């Protein structure tokens, strides 16, 4: 006997009522339909009666096709009943929705719906990405248990990574003179492989040791020194030991924690990104301060031009463009440098009034000299590959 899932499609009473109407439209009896279907055994019309009453939940496809043919009907006569079922999510996905909802049932209804929408979108996006790359191996259909596990595991993994990435960041700071910028990500990836092996369950310790040694060989093959490889393994080991000692290896998020973040696990900044941000921060602060000085110089010249009634748009635009050139020269060489003087001598005569132009240049110089003490140390142009 065929096994049918509780969530499988069933041929309900509404379909039976529709079939009976199609039969009566042709003024046919059940016995006449059975004959037209070439089902002339004694109980054939009884089987059709059960079908029309909706008592045959899983009729064969052949039975439905032959019935429609006998009544001069087609599947288009049933589409309005079938479409609501075929437009629903697949059975496996619906079971997953139920399982996720069960995980979150202790939370407010609005929060449950928001979480379920996010999780559905995540699942559907994964399938769309897989469909967009048909050459790649398609992932297996995700069961309801797998969907719940994926949500919970993302939080567990983020919890572990918070500890690990901090240890790795501290280690990479110590190794910054030994690991080139171009190799940072590769070094961090080797450390993550170490950490993944340490947090994975192995039935035999020898298998774990072999896996760690394989990553060590691969890292050395990529050109990393023994000291660097040992430090990367040490960062992973320290993180694992801290998680073990504090019991966080066995931690699981509560439904409240999951719903609070709408199902999104806490984002953990990767070490290589933190290092890049550390290096970029002085440049960002310097640029913001220089931009402030630029705005103050702009304001001073603009106010003076207004005093002189030089409020013509095109006249002001020439001065504004000149300030954009003067500030970088002042920053690079200083306002008393030959480069600054050469720029003033070359441009001032070209403007509508040389005296006013030189006065404007003096205002820019005074503003820059007044505020240059606020500039932080000038950032390096860029670290070398070996740095």
C-alpha positions, 0 to 999 in steps of 0.5 A: 500500500502506498504511503502518503504524507500527512501534508500530501495533496488530497482529492477532497469533496470539492473535487468530487462535487465538480466531477458530478456537475461535469457528469450531470452537464452531459446528463450521464448516470454513473453506470453510463460513465463507467461504461464510457470509461470501459470499466464494466465490472460489477462495482465500477459505478460504486468506485465512481460514486465514492470518487464524487463523494470525496471519499477517494483521497488519492485516486489514480491519474488514469481514473481522473483522465478517463472520467473527464474524457467520458464526460467530455471535459478537460483539466481546464475544468478543474484548474481553479481548484488545482491552482491554489494547491500547485501555487503553494510552497513544496511540501518539504518547505511547508514542513520546514516552515512549521518546524521553524514556527515551532522553534519560535512559538513562545515569541509574539506573533508579529515577531514569529511572522517576521522571522519566518519571512526572513528564513523563507527568503534565505532558503529561496535565495539559496535555491535561486543561486543554485538554479543560476549556476546549473553546472554546479552540483545542486545542494540536496533539498533541505529538510525541516530539521536541517532548516532549524539546525541552520538557523541555530548553528549560525548563531553558535558559529558566530558565538565561537567566531567572536572569540576566535577572531579576537585571538586571531586579530591579536596574533596578526598584529604581532605578525604584521611585519612578517605577513605581507598585506597581500597574504593576510587573508590567506594566513587568516584562512589557514588559521580558520582551518585550524580552528574548524578542525579543533572544534570538529568532533573526531572519533580518533585523536590521530585523525584530528592530528593528521588534519592539523598537520595537513593544514600546516604543510599547506601553509608552509607551502604557501610561503609562511614561516614556521613561526607564523604557522605556529602562531596561527595554530596557537591563536586557534588553540587559545580560542578553542581552549577559552570556549571549552573552559567557559562552556561556550562550546555547548552554548545554544541560542534561545528562541528569544535571542534568535528572534531579537535579531530577526534570525540574523546571527551577530556579525563578526568582523573578520581579522583582515578587515579589522587590520585594513580599517586600522590602517585606513583610520589615520587617513580618514581622520586626516582627510576629514580634518583637511576637509574642515580646513578647506571649508573654512578657507572657502567660507573666508574667501566667499565672505570677502567676495561678498563684501567686495560685491563680487557675487557673480556666479562665474566669478566666484566659481573661478575662486572656488576652483582655485581654492581646490588647488591651493589647499593640496599645495599648502598641505603638501609643501606649506604656504611659504614654499616656492610651489605655493608662490609659483601657483599664486604668481601663475594664477592670480594675473589670470583672474578678473582682478590680480589684487583681489586674487592675491588677497584671496590667496592670503586668506587661504594661507592664513586659514590653513596656517591657523588650523594646521596644528589640528591636523593629525600626523600625516599618514604614510602613502602606503605600506610596503608589501613586506610591511 
